[in-house]
């Protein structure tokens, strides 16, 4: 199975999700998205696979969000939210596990089991 994970090794949920995948015999392609940020187009595709709106993928509690003055109450277009995430990948909720057809957010890590079973 072709699986990738947007991974941040400093994040406990990201580490737990990767461990869970490994325990299921899956060695995903690890994308260190803070070092190799996704493009706006890639984020759009991932959001479609997640079935989420861009704003739902933003980590509003990140210090960078505060520095940029970003709040959950902000009214922005989807394109503006996506541009913010592409320019500031620390704002992207993680981990995201991606297959060619679907993606899930590993919060909680057990969410990825449904992706594996399907």
C-alpha positions in Angstrom: 0.0 0.0 0.0 1.3 3.4 -1.0 1.1 5.5 2.2 2.8 8.8 3.2 2.8 10.6 6.5 3.2 14.3 7.1 5.5 13.9 10.2 6.9 16.1 12.8 9.3 14.0 15.0 8.9 16.5 17.9 5.1 15.8 18.0 4.0 13.0 20.3 0.9 12.3 18.2 3.0 12.2 15.1 5.4 9.7 16.7 2.5 7.6 18.0 0.9 7.5 14.6 4.1 6.4 12.9 4.7 3.7 15.5 1.1 2.4 15.0 1.6 2.2 11.2 4.9 0.4 11.7 3.2 -2.0 14.1 0.7 -2.8 11.3 3.6 -3.7 9.1 3.4 -0.4 7.1 6.6 1.6 6.3 5.1 4.9 5.0 7.0 7.5 3.1 7.9 10.0 5.8 7.4 13.6 4.7 9.1 16.0 7.1 6.7 18.7 6.1 8.4 21.5 8.1 11.5 21.0 6.1 9.7 20.3 2.8 6.4 22.2 2.9 3.6 21.2 0.7 2.6 23.5 -2.2 -0.7 25.2 -2.2 -1.8 22.7 -4.9 -0.7 19.7 -2.8 -2.5 21.1 0.2 -5.7 21.5 -1.8 -5.5 17.8 -2.9 -4.8 16.7 0.7 -7.8 18.7 2.0 -10.1 17.1 -0.6 -8.8 13.6 0.5 -9.4 14.6 4.2 -12.9 16.0 3.4 -11.9 19.1 5.4 -12.1 22.8 4.9 -8.7 24.6 5.0 -9.5 26.4 8.3 -10.1 23.0 10.0 -6.4 22.1 9.4 -5.0 25.2 11.0 -3.2 25.0 14.4 -4.5 28.2 15.9 -2.6 27.7 19.2 0.8 27.7 17.5 2.9 30.7 18.5 3.3 31.6 14.8 -0.5 32.0 14.5 -0.4 34.6 17.3 2.6 36.3 15.7 0.7 36.5 12.4 -2.5 37.6 14.1 -4.4 34.6 12.9 -7.6 33.7 14.8 -10.2 31.0 14.3 -12.8 33.8 14.0 -11.0 35.3 10.9 -13.0 35.4 7.7 -10.6 34.4 4.9 -11.1 32.5 1.6 -10.0 28.9 1.3 -7.2 30.1 -1.0 -6.0 32.5 1.7 -6.0 29.8 4.4 -4.1 27.4 2.1 -1.5 30.1 1.2 -1.0 30.7 5.0 -0.3 27.0 5.5 2.0 26.6 2.6 4.0 29.6 3.7 3.9 28.6 7.4 3.8 24.8 7.5 4.0 24.8 11.3 0.3 25.9 11.2 -0.7 22.5 9.6 -2.3 20.1 11.9 -0.4 16.8 12.1 0.1 14.0 11.5 -1.7 13.5 8.2 -1.6 10.0 6.7 -2.2 9.9 3.0 -3.0 7.2 0.4 -3.7 7.7 -3.3 -7.5 7.8 -2.6 -7.9 9.2 1.0 -6.2 10.9 3.9 -6.8 11.0 7.6 -5.6 13.1 10.5 -3.8 11.0 13.1 -5.6 12.7 16.0 -6.0 10.3 17.7 -3.5 8.0 16.1 -6.1 5.2 15.9 -7.8 7.2 13.2 -5.3 5.7 10.7 -6.5 2.2 11.3 -9.7 2.9 9.3 -7.5 4.0 6.4 -5.4 0.8 6.6 -8.4 -1.5 6.8 -10.2 0.0 3.8 
